Amino acid sequence: MKHKKLLSANWKNVFEIYLEYKKTLSPLESMKKMRKDFPQITFEEAKEIMIICDTNYNSIEEYQGSILEDIKKIIEN
């Protein structure tokens, strides 16, 4: 998503729209609705929107790196 223009509708950006959906839908259902309403958003971009909104991570790369570190710690112990 870093190199794509931030999408918006009705003066709300995609992050605000995702959070609106999430008030009544699960995170995965919200991601699915986002892709339906904004077909130009890829699955990976929708997943990154979900991760940024639902976690303390600022990117999908940061999130995935954290998971790898957690797995390494579990395996090593």
PDB file of N, CA, C and O in Angstrom:
ATOM      1  N   MET A   1       0.809  -1.202   0.000  1.00  0.00           N
ATOM      2  CA  MET A   1       0.000   0.000   0.000  1.00  0.00           C
ATOM      3  C   MET A   1       0.843   1.253   0.000  1.00  0.00           C
ATOM      4  O   MET A   1       0.328   2.342  -0.253  1.00  0.00           O
ATOM      5  N   LYS A   2       2.116   1.125   0.275  1.00  0.00           N
ATOM      6  CA  LYS A   2       2.971   2.293   0.407  1.00  0.00           C
ATOM      7  C   LYS A   2       3.000   3.134  -0.860  1.00  0.00           C
ATOM      8  O   LYS A   2       3.061   4.361  -0.784  1.00  0.00           O
ATOM      9  N   HIS A   3       2.958   2.493  -2.027  1.00  0.00           N
ATOM     10  CA  HIS A   3       3.090   3.252  -3.253  1.00  0.00           C
ATOM     11  C   HIS A   3       1.763   3.508  -3.952  1.00  0.00           C
ATOM     12  O   HIS A   3       1.753   4.056  -5.054  1.00  0.00           O
ATOM     13  N   LYS A   4       0.660   3.132  -3.354  1.00  0.00           N
ATOM     14  CA  LYS A   4      -0.644   3.431  -3.934  1.00  0.00           C
ATOM     15  C   LYS A   4      -1.265   4.633  -3.234  1.00  0.00           C
ATOM     16  O   LYS A   4      -1.073   4.856  -2.039  1.00  0.00           O
ATOM     17  N   LYS A   5      -2.003   5.387  -4.008  1.00  0.00           N
ATOM     18  CA  LYS A   5      -2.698   6.539  -3.436  1.00  0.00           C
ATOM     19  C   LYS A   5      -3.732   6.055  -2.424  1.00  0.00           C
ATOM     20  O   LYS A   5      -4.460   5.099  -2.690  1.00  0.00           O
ATOM     21  N   LEU A   6      -3.800   6.700  -1.281  1.00  0.00           N
ATOM     22  CA  LEU A   6      -4.761   6.332  -0.241  1.00  0.00           C
ATOM     23  C   LEU A   6      -6.176   6.551  -0.762  1.00  0.00           C
ATOM     24  O   LEU A   6      -6.518   7.649  -1.204  1.00  0.00           O
ATOM     25  N   LEU A   7      -6.974   5.535  -0.712  1.00  0.00           N
ATOM     26  CA  LEU A   7      -8.349   5.598  -1.197  1.00  0.00           C
ATOM     27  C   LEU A   7      -9.254   6.201  -0.137  1.00  0.00           C
ATOM     28  O   LEU A   7      -8.991   6.107   1.062  1.00  0.00           O
ATOM     29  N   SER A   8     -10.322   6.820  -0.606  1.00  0.00           N
ATOM     30  CA  SER A   8     -11.287   7.360   0.336  1.00  0.00           C
ATOM     31  C   SER A   8     -12.675   7.380  -0.298  1.00  0.00           C
ATOM     32  O   SER A   8     -12.826   7.324  -1.519  1.00  0.00           O
ATOM     33  N   ALA A   9     -13.670   7.461   0.557  1.00  0.00           N
ATOM     34  CA  ALA A   9     -15.059   7.581   0.133  1.00  0.00           C
ATOM     35  C   ALA A   9     -15.793   8.372   1.197  1.00  0.00           C
ATOM     36  O   ALA A   9     -15.603   8.149   2.392  1.00  0.00           O
ATOM     37  N   ASN A  10     -16.617   9.281   0.766  1.00  0.00           N
ATOM     38  CA  ASN A  10     -17.388  10.103   1.704  1.00  0.00           C
ATOM     39  C   ASN A  10     -16.496  10.742   2.765  1.00  0.00           C
ATOM     40  O   ASN A  10     -16.854  10.791   3.942  1.00  0.00           O
ATOM     41  N   TRP A  11     -15.349  11.222   2.345  1.00  0.00           N
ATOM     42  CA  TRP A  11     -14.403  11.937   3.207  1.00  0.00           C
ATOM     43  C   TRP A  11     -13.760  11.056   4.273  1.00  0.00           C
ATOM     44  O   TRP A  11     -13.193  11.576   5.234  1.00  0.00           O
ATOM     45  N   LYS A  12     -13.834   9.752   4.126  1.00  0.00           N
ATOM     46  CA  LYS A  12     -13.175   8.836   5.057  1.00  0.00           C
ATOM     47  C   LYS A  12     -12.126   8.048   4.283  1.00  0.00           C
ATOM     48  O   LYS A  12     -12.355   7.657   3.138  1.00  0.00           O
ATOM     49  N   ASN A  13     -10.965   7.815   4.913  1.00  0.00           N
ATOM     50  CA  ASN A  13      -9.961   7.000   4.241  1.00  0.00           C
ATOM     51  C   ASN A  13     -10.242   5.521   4.488  1.00  0.00           C
ATOM     52  O   ASN A  13     -11.131   5.181   5.268  1.00  0.00           O
ATOM     53  N   VAL A  14      -9.494   4.649   3.834  1.00  0.00           N
ATOM     54  CA  VAL A  14      -9.766   3.213   3.932  1.00  0.00           C
ATOM     55  C   VAL A  14      -9.638   2.678   5.356  1.00  0.00           C
ATOM     56  O   VAL A  14     -10.323   1.721   5.716  1.00  0.00           O
ATOM     57  N   PHE A  15      -8.786   3.272   6.157  1.00  0.00           N
ATOM     58  CA  PHE A  15      -8.638   2.822   7.540  1.00  0.00           C
ATOM     59  C   PHE A  15      -9.899   3.154   8.346  1.00  0.00           C
ATOM     60  O   PHE A  15     -10.382   2.329   9.121  1.00  0.00           O
ATOM     61  N   GLU A  16     -10.413   4.341   8.159  1.00  0.00           N
ATOM     62  CA  GLU A  16     -11.650   4.730   8.847  1.00  0.00           C
ATOM     63  C   GLU A  16     -12.829   3.877   8.371  1.00  0.00           C
ATOM     64  O   GLU A  16     -13.686   3.492   9.166  1.00  0.00           O
ATOM     65  N   ILE A  17     -12.861   3.591   7.086  1.00  0.00           N
ATOM     66  CA  ILE A  17     -13.938   2.774   6.529  1.00  0.00           C
ATOM     67  C   ILE A  17     -13.870   1.357   7.087  1.00  0.00           C
ATOM     68  O   ILE A  17     -14.892   0.786   7.468  1.00  0.00           O
ATOM     69  N   TYR A  18     -12.665   0.790   7.135  1.00  0.00           N
ATOM     70  CA  TYR A  18     -12.498  -0.549   7.719  1.00  0.00           C
ATOM     71  C   TYR A  18     -13.010  -0.576   9.161  1.00  0.00           C
ATOM     72  O   TYR A  18     -13.732  -1.494   9.551  1.00  0.00           O
ATOM     73  N   LEU A  19     -12.633   0.432   9.948  1.00  0.00           N
ATOM     74  CA  LEU A  19     -13.066   0.479  11.346  1.00  0.00           C
ATOM     75  C   LEU A  19     -14.582   0.618  11.463  1.00  0.00           C
ATOM     76  O   LEU A  19     -15.179   0.097  12.405  1.00  0.00           O
ATOM     77  N   GLU A  20     -15.209   1.315  10.516  1.00  0.00           N
ATOM     78  CA  GLU A  20     -16.674   1.409  10.499  1.00  0.00           C
ATOM     79  C   GLU A  20     -17.284   0.026  10.250  1.00  0.00           C
ATOM     80  O   GLU A  20     -18.221  -0.379  10.939  1.00  0.00           O
ATOM     81  N   TYR A  21     -16.745  -0.691   9.261  1.00  0.00           N
ATOM     82  CA  TYR A  21     -17.239  -2.034   8.970  1.00  0.00           C
ATOM     83  C   TYR A  21     -17.094  -2.939  10.189  1.00  0.00           C
ATOM     84  O   TYR A  21     -17.974  -3.744  10.495  1.00  0.00           O
ATOM     85  N   LYS A  22     -15.965  -2.789  10.875  1.00  0.00           N
ATOM     86  CA  LYS A  22     -15.651  -3.680  11.991  1.00  0.00           C
ATOM     87  C   LYS A  22     -16.597  -3.496  13.181  1.00  0.00           C
ATOM     88  O   LYS A  22     -16.634  -4.343  14.073  1.00  0.00           O
ATOM     89  N   LYS A  23     -17.338  -2.433  13.204  1.00  0.00           N
ATOM     90  CA  LYS A  23     -18.303  -2.225  14.284  1.00  0.00           C
ATOM     91  C   LYS A  23     -19.395  -3.290  14.250  1.00  0.00           C
ATOM     92  O   LYS A  23     -19.964  -3.627  15.288  1.00  0.00           O
ATOM     93  N   THR A  24     -19.689  -3.822  13.065  1.00  0.00           N
ATOM     94  CA  THR A  24     -20.758  -4.814  12.933  1.00  0.00           C
ATOM     95  C   THR A  24     -20.298  -6.128  12.306  1.00  0.00           C
ATOM     96  O   THR A  24     -21.049  -7.103  12.288  1.00  0.00           O
ATOM     97  N   LEU A  25     -19.073  -6.160  11.793  1.00  0.00           N
ATOM     98  CA  LEU A  25     -18.560  -7.354  11.122  1.00  0.00           C
ATOM     99  C   LEU A  25     -17.264  -7.827  11.777  1.00  0.00           C
ATOM    100  O   LEU A  25     -16.592  -7.061  12.466  1.00  0.00           O
ATOM    101  N   SER A  26     -16.926  -9.076  11.559  1.00  0.00           N
ATOM    102  CA  SER A  26     -15.639  -9.587  12.037  1.00  0.00           C
ATOM    103  C   SER A  26     -14.521  -8.949  11.206  1.00  0.00           C
ATOM    104  O   SER A  26     -14.794  -8.381  10.149  1.00  0.00           O
ATOM    105  N   PRO A  27     -13.275  -9.034  11.666  1.00  0.00           N
ATOM    106  CA  PRO A  27     -12.178  -8.478  10.870  1.00  0.00           C
ATOM    107  C   PRO A  27     -12.118  -9.049   9.446  1.00  0.00           C
ATOM    108  O   PRO A  27     -11.923  -8.300   8.489  1.00  0.00           O
ATOM    109  N   LEU A  28     -12.282 -10.361   9.306  1.00  0.00           N
ATOM    110  CA  LEU A  28     -12.223 -10.958   7.964  1.00  0.00           C
ATOM    111  C   LEU A  28     -13.408 -10.557   7.100  1.00  0.00           C
ATOM    112  O   LEU A  28     -13.255 -10.340   5.898  1.00  0.00           O
ATOM    113  N   GLU A  29     -14.588 -10.456   7.699  1.00  0.00           N
ATOM    114  CA  GLU A  29     -15.756  -9.989   6.948  1.00  0.00           C
ATOM    115  C   GLU A  29     -15.585  -8.526   6.555  1.00  0.00           C
ATOM    116  O   GLU A  29     -16.001  -8.123   5.469  1.00  0.00           O
ATOM    117  N   SER A  30     -14.983  -7.739   7.419  1.00  0.00           N
ATOM    118  CA  SER A  30     -14.710  -6.326   7.117  1.00  0.00           C
ATOM    119  C   SER A  30     -13.727  -6.210   5.955  1.00  0.00           C
ATOM    120  O   SER A  30     -13.891  -5.367   5.073  1.00  0.00           O
ATOM    121  N   MET A  31     -12.713  -7.058   5.965  1.00  0.00           N
ATOM    122  CA  MET A  31     -11.727  -7.070   4.889  1.00  0.00           C
ATOM    123  C   MET A  31     -12.405  -7.462   3.567  1.00  0.00           C
ATOM    124  O   MET A  31     -12.126  -6.869   2.525  1.00  0.00           O
ATOM    125  N   LYS A  32     -13.288  -8.453   3.615  1.00  0.00           N
ATOM    126  CA  LYS A  32     -14.010  -8.890   2.419  1.00  0.00           C
ATOM    127  C   LYS A  32     -14.898  -7.773   1.874  1.00  0.00           C
ATOM    128  O   LYS A  32     -14.943  -7.541   0.666  1.00  0.00           O
ATOM    129  N   LYS A  33     -15.604  -7.082   2.770  1.00  0.00           N
ATOM    130  CA  LYS A  33     -16.479  -5.980   2.344  1.00  0.00           C
ATOM    131  C   LYS A  33     -15.653  -4.842   1.750  1.00  0.00           C
ATOM    132  O   LYS A  33     -16.060  -4.218   0.770  1.00  0.00           O
ATOM    133  N   MET A  34     -14.497  -4.578   2.345  1.00  0.00           N
ATOM    134  CA  MET A  34     -13.609  -3.529   1.832  1.00  0.00           C
ATOM    135  C   MET A  34     -13.222  -3.842   0.384  1.00  0.00           C
ATOM    136  O   MET A  34     -13.233  -2.959  -0.473  1.00  0.00           O
ATOM    137  N   ARG A  35     -12.879  -5.110   0.121  1.00  0.00           N
ATOM    138  CA  ARG A  35     -12.478  -5.491  -1.234  1.00  0.00           C
ATOM    139  C   ARG A  35     -13.656  -5.418  -2.201  1.00  0.00           C
ATOM    140  O   ARG A  35     -13.475  -5.108  -3.379  1.00  0.00           O
ATOM    141  N   LYS A  36     -14.855  -5.700  -1.710  1.00  0.00           N
ATOM    142  CA  LYS A  36     -16.037  -5.606  -2.578  1.00  0.00           C
ATOM    143  C   LYS A  36     -16.324  -4.145  -2.921  1.00  0.00           C
ATOM    144  O   LYS A  36     -16.607  -3.816  -4.073  1.00  0.00           O
ATOM    145  N   ASP A  37     -16.251  -3.286  -1.930  1.00  0.00           N
ATOM    146  CA  ASP A  37     -16.545  -1.861  -2.131  1.00  0.00           C
ATOM    147  C   ASP A  37     -15.419  -1.126  -2.863  1.00  0.00           C
ATOM    148  O   ASP A  37     -15.659  -0.128  -3.542  1.00  0.00           O
ATOM    149  N   PHE A  38     -14.191  -1.629  -2.717  1.00  0.00           N
ATOM    150  CA  PHE A  38     -13.028  -1.031  -3.371  1.00  0.00           C
ATOM    151  C   PHE A  38     -12.292  -2.131  -4.140  1.00  0.00           C
ATOM    152  O   PHE A  38     -11.266  -2.620  -3.668  1.00  0.00           O
ATOM    153  N   PRO A  39     -12.793  -2.529  -5.310  1.00  0.00           N
ATOM    154  CA  PRO A  39     -12.193  -3.648  -6.041  1.00  0.00           C
ATOM    155  C   PRO A  39     -10.736  -3.421  -6.447  1.00  0.00           C
ATOM    156  O   PRO A  39     -10.028  -4.375  -6.768  1.00  0.00           O
ATOM    157  N   GLN A  40     -10.296  -2.197  -6.435  1.00  0.00           N
ATOM    158  CA  GLN A  40      -8.897  -1.906  -6.784  1.00  0.00           C
ATOM    159  C   GLN A  40      -7.921  -2.267  -5.660  1.00  0.00           C
ATOM    160  O   GLN A  40      -6.708  -2.274  -5.873  1.00  0.00           O
ATOM    161  N   ILE A  41      -8.442  -2.565  -4.468  1.00  0.00           N
ATOM    162  CA  ILE A  41      -7.593  -2.968  -3.347  1.00  0.00           C
ATOM    163  C   ILE A  41      -7.300  -4.462  -3.483  1.00  0.00           C
ATOM    164  O   ILE A  41      -8.218  -5.270  -3.622  1.00  0.00           O
ATOM    165  N   THR A  42      -6.035  -4.816  -3.444  1.00  0.00           N
ATOM    166  CA  THR A  42      -5.649  -6.223  -3.515  1.00  0.00           C
ATOM    167  C   THR A  42      -5.915  -6.899  -2.170  1.00  0.00           C
ATOM    168  O   THR A  42      -6.153  -6.237  -1.159  1.00  0.00           O
ATOM    169  N   PHE A  43      -5.870  -8.235  -2.185  1.00  0.00           N
ATOM    170  CA  PHE A  43      -6.027  -8.985  -0.943  1.00  0.00           C
ATOM    171  C   PHE A  43      -4.944  -8.579   0.057  1.00  0.00           C
ATOM    172  O   PHE A  43      -5.224  -8.385   1.240  1.00  0.00           O
ATOM    173  N   GLU A  44      -3.701  -8.453  -0.429  1.00  0.00           N
ATOM    174  CA  GLU A  44      -2.582  -8.088   0.446  1.00  0.00           C
ATOM    175  C   GLU A  44      -2.779  -6.705   1.058  1.00  0.00           C
ATOM    176  O   GLU A  44      -2.473  -6.494   2.231  1.00  0.00           O
ATOM    177  N   GLU A  45      -3.286  -5.769   0.273  1.00  0.00           N
ATOM    178  CA  GLU A  45      -3.534  -4.424   0.795  1.00  0.00           C
ATOM    179  C   GLU A  45      -4.646  -4.439   1.840  1.00  0.00           C
ATOM    180  O   GLU A  45      -4.542  -3.771   2.869  1.00  0.00           O
ATOM    181  N   ALA A  46      -5.698  -5.191   1.584  1.00  0.00           N
ATOM    182  CA  ALA A  46      -6.789  -5.304   2.564  1.00  0.00           C
ATOM    183  C   ALA A  46      -6.278  -5.931   3.855  1.00  0.00           C
ATOM    184  O   ALA A  46      -6.660  -5.517   4.949  1.00  0.00           O
ATOM    185  N   LYS A  47      -5.416  -6.927   3.720  1.00  0.00           N
ATOM    186  CA  LYS A  47      -4.836  -7.569   4.904  1.00  0.00           C
ATOM    187  C   LYS A  47      -3.970  -6.569   5.674  1.00  0.00           C
ATOM    188  O   LYS A  47      -3.984  -6.556   6.905  1.00  0.00           O
ATOM    189  N   GLU A  48      -3.225  -5.740   4.958  1.00  0.00           N
ATOM    190  CA  GLU A  48      -2.387  -4.748   5.627  1.00  0.00           C
ATOM    191  C   GLU A  48      -3.248  -3.706   6.350  1.00  0.00           C
ATOM    192  O   GLU A  48      -2.902  -3.280   7.452  1.00  0.00           O
ATOM    193  N   ILE A  49      -4.346  -3.301   5.750  1.00  0.00           N
ATOM    194  CA  ILE A  49      -5.272  -2.370   6.409  1.00  0.00           C
ATOM    195  C   ILE A  49      -5.776  -2.992   7.706  1.00  0.00           C
ATOM    196  O   ILE A  49      -5.825  -2.329   8.741  1.00  0.00           O
ATOM    197  N   MET A  50      -6.156  -4.283   7.645  1.00  0.00           N
ATOM    198  CA  MET A  50      -6.638  -4.983   8.831  1.00  0.00           C
ATOM    199  C   MET A  50      -5.556  -5.034   9.906  1.00  0.00           C
ATOM    200  O   MET A  50      -5.837  -4.768  11.075  1.00  0.00           O
ATOM    201  N   ILE A  51      -4.333  -5.370   9.530  1.00  0.00           N
ATOM    202  CA  ILE A  51      -3.235  -5.465  10.498  1.00  0.00           C
ATOM    203  C   ILE A  51      -2.948  -4.110  11.134  1.00  0.00           C
ATOM    204  O   ILE A  51      -2.773  -4.024  12.350  1.00  0.00           O
ATOM    205  N   ILE A  52      -2.898  -3.065  10.339  1.00  0.00           N
ATOM    206  CA  ILE A  52      -2.608  -1.727  10.872  1.00  0.00           C
ATOM    207  C   ILE A  52      -3.717  -1.277  11.827  1.00  0.00           C
ATOM    208  O   ILE A  52      -3.439  -0.674  12.864  1.00  0.00           O
ATOM    209  N   CYS A  53      -4.961  -1.569  11.480  1.00  0.00           N
ATOM    210  CA  CYS A  53      -6.081  -1.140  12.326  1.00  0.00           C
ATOM    211  C   CYS A  53      -6.238  -1.985  13.589  1.00  0.00           C
ATOM    212  O   CYS A  53      -6.661  -1.477  14.627  1.00  0.00           O
ATOM    213  N   ASP A  54      -5.901  -3.268  13.502  1.00  0.00           N
ATOM    214  CA  ASP A  54      -6.193  -4.186  14.601  1.00  0.00           C
ATOM    215  C   ASP A  54      -4.996  -4.527  15.483  1.00  0.00           C
ATOM    216  O   ASP A  54      -5.149  -5.243  16.473  1.00  0.00           O
ATOM    217  N   THR A  55      -3.812  -4.031  15.143  1.00  0.00           N
ATOM    218  CA  THR A  55      -2.614  -4.343  15.928  1.00  0.00           C
ATOM    219  C   THR A  55      -1.819  -3.057  16.170  1.00  0.00           C
ATOM    220  O   THR A  55      -2.240  -1.966  15.788  1.00  0.00           O
ATOM    221  N   ASN A  56      -0.676  -3.212  16.806  1.00  0.00           N
ATOM    222  CA  ASN A  56       0.218  -2.068  17.023  1.00  0.00           C
ATOM    223  C   ASN A  56       1.283  -1.955  15.943  1.00  0.00           C
ATOM    224  O   ASN A  56       2.216  -1.163  16.070  1.00  0.00           O
ATOM    225  N   TYR A  57       1.149  -2.740  14.884  1.00  0.00           N
ATOM    226  CA  TYR A  57       2.144  -2.725  13.810  1.00  0.00           C
ATOM    227  C   TYR A  57       1.770  -1.701  12.752  1.00  0.00           C
ATOM    228  O   TYR A  57       0.593  -1.409  12.539  1.00  0.00           O
ATOM    229  N   ASN A  58       2.802  -1.153  12.082  1.00  0.00           N
ATOM    230  CA  ASN A  58       2.598  -0.114  11.079  1.00  0.00           C
ATOM    231  C   ASN A  58       2.681  -0.623   9.650  1.00  0.00           C
ATOM    232  O   ASN A  58       2.486   0.142   8.706  1.00  0.00           O
ATOM    233  N   SER A  59       2.968  -1.909   9.484  1.00  0.00           N
ATOM    234  CA  SER A  59       3.038  -2.493   8.144  1.00  0.00           C
ATOM    235  C   SER A  59       2.929  -3.995   8.244  1.00  0.00           C
ATOM    236  O   SER A  59       3.099  -4.578   9.314  1.00  0.00           O
ATOM    237  N   ILE A  60       2.646  -4.606   7.125  1.00  0.00           N
ATOM    238  CA  ILE A  60       2.557  -6.064   7.099  1.00  0.00           C
ATOM    239  C   ILE A  60       3.940  -6.683   7.303  1.00  0.00           C
ATOM    240  O   ILE A  60       4.062  -7.751   7.904  1.00  0.00           O
ATOM    241  N   GLU A  61       4.979  -6.015   6.806  1.00  0.00           N
ATOM    242  CA  GLU A  61       6.349  -6.519   6.979  1.00  0.00           C
ATOM    243  C   GLU A  61       6.736  -6.554   8.453  1.00  0.00           C
ATOM    244  O   GLU A  61       7.336  -7.520   8.924  1.00  0.00           O
ATOM    245  N   GLU A  62       6.393  -5.504   9.166  1.00  0.00           N
ATOM    246  CA  GLU A  62       6.682  -5.430  10.601  1.00  0.00           C
ATOM    247  C   GLU A  62       5.938  -6.545  11.345  1.00  0.00           C
ATOM    248  O   GLU A  62       6.503  -7.193  12.226  1.00  0.00           O
ATOM    249  N   TYR A  63       4.693  -6.758  10.992  1.00  0.00           N
ATOM    250  CA  TYR A  63       3.874  -7.800  11.617  1.00  0.00           C
ATOM    251  C   TYR A  63       4.453  -9.185  11.356  1.00  0.00           C
ATOM    252  O   TYR A  63       4.596  -9.987  12.278  1.00  0.00           O
ATOM    253  N   GLN A  64       4.785  -9.463  10.097  1.00  0.00           N
ATOM    254  CA  GLN A  64       5.331 -10.773   9.749  1.00  0.00           C
ATOM    255  C   GLN A  64       6.693 -11.003  10.395  1.00  0.00           C
ATOM    256  O   GLN A  64       6.999 -12.120  10.810  1.00  0.00           O
ATOM    257  N   GLY A  65       7.507  -9.963  10.484  1.00  0.00           N
ATOM    258  CA  GLY A  65       8.794 -10.084  11.161  1.00  0.00           C
ATOM    259  C   GLY A  65       8.626 -10.438  12.620  1.00  0.00           C
ATOM    260  O   GLY A  65       9.404 -11.224  13.161  1.00  0.00           O
ATOM    261  N   SER A  66       7.632  -9.876  13.258  1.00  0.00           N
ATOM    262  CA  SER A  66       7.350 -10.163  14.659  1.00  0.00           C
ATOM    263  C   SER A  66       6.933 -11.616  14.842  1.00  0.00           C
ATOM    264  O   SER A  66       7.353 -12.273  15.795  1.00  0.00           O
ATOM    265  N   ILE A  67       6.114 -12.109  13.940  1.00  0.00           N
ATOM    266  CA  ILE A  67       5.668 -13.502  14.027  1.00  0.00           C
ATOM    267  C   ILE A  67       6.863 -14.442  13.904  1.00  0.00           C
ATOM    268  O   ILE A  67       6.959 -15.424  14.639  1.00  0.00           O
ATOM    269  N   LEU A  68       7.771 -14.144  12.977  1.00  0.00           N
ATOM    270  CA  LEU A  68       8.963 -14.978  12.815  1.00  0.00           C
ATOM    271  C   LEU A  68       9.791 -15.012  14.091  1.00  0.00           C
ATOM    272  O   LEU A  68      10.277 -16.068  14.497  1.00  0.00           O
ATOM    273  N   GLU A  69       9.949 -13.866  14.715  1.00  0.00           N
ATOM    274  CA  GLU A  69      10.712 -13.812  15.972  1.00  0.00           C
ATOM    275  C   GLU A  69      10.019 -14.627  17.065  1.00  0.00           C
ATOM    276  O   GLU A  69      10.683 -15.329  17.826  1.00  0.00           O
ATOM    277  N   ASP A  70       8.697 -14.539  17.147  1.00  0.00           N
ATOM    278  CA  ASP A  70       7.949 -15.324  18.143  1.00  0.00           C
ATOM    279  C   ASP A  70       8.108 -16.814  17.905  1.00  0.00           C
ATOM    280  O   ASP A  70       8.282 -17.579  18.854  1.00  0.00           O
ATOM    281  N   ILE A  71       8.051 -17.234  16.644  1.00  0.00           N
ATOM    282  CA  ILE A  71       8.224 -18.656  16.307  1.00  0.00           C
ATOM    283  C   ILE A  71       9.614 -19.134  16.670  1.00  0.00           C
ATOM    284  O   ILE A  71       9.775 -20.223  17.221  1.00  0.00           O
ATOM    285  N   LYS A  72      10.627 -18.323  16.363  1.00  0.00           N
ATOM    286  CA  LYS A  72      12.006 -18.680  16.710  1.00  0.00           C
ATOM    287  C   LYS A  72      12.156 -18.871  18.218  1.00  0.00           C
ATOM    288  O   LYS A  72      12.809 -19.819  18.655  1.00  0.00           O
ATOM    289  N   LYS A  73      11.563 -17.991  19.015  1.00  0.00           N
ATOM    290  CA  LYS A  73      11.650 -18.091  20.473  1.00  0.00           C
ATOM    291  C   LYS A  73      11.004 -19.368  20.970  1.00  0.00           C
ATOM    292  O   LYS A  73      11.534 -20.023  21.867  1.00  0.00           O
ATOM    293  N   ILE A  74       9.854 -19.732  20.391  1.00  0.00           N
ATOM    294  CA  ILE A  74       9.144 -20.939  20.805  1.00  0.00           C
ATOM    295  C   ILE A  74       9.976 -22.172  20.440  1.00  0.00           C
ATOM    296  O   ILE A  74      10.112 -23.086  21.254  1.00  0.00           O
ATOM    297  N   ILE A  75      10.523 -22.206  19.250  1.00  0.00           N
ATOM    298  CA  ILE A  75      11.315 -23.356  18.797  1.00  0.00           C
ATOM    299  C   ILE A  75      12.579 -23.513  19.613  1.00  0.00           C
ATOM    300  O   ILE A  75      12.974 -24.635  19.929  1.00  0.00           O
ATOM    301  N   GLU A  76      13.216 -22.417  19.957  1.00  0.00           N
ATOM    302  CA  GLU A  76      14.481 -22.470  20.671  1.00  0.00           C
ATOM    303  C   GLU A  76      14.320 -22.840  22.149  1.00  0.00           C
ATOM    304  O   GLU A  76      15.290 -23.272  22.773  1.00  0.00           O
ATOM    305  N   ASN A  77      13.155 -22.687  22.710  1.00  0.00           N
ATOM    306  CA  ASN A  77      12.926 -22.999  24.137  1.00  0.00           C
ATOM    307  C   ASN A  77      12.349 -24.364  24.345  1.00  0.00           C
ATOM    308  O   ASN A  77      12.104 -24.763  25.483  1.00  0.00           O
TER     309      ASN A  77
END
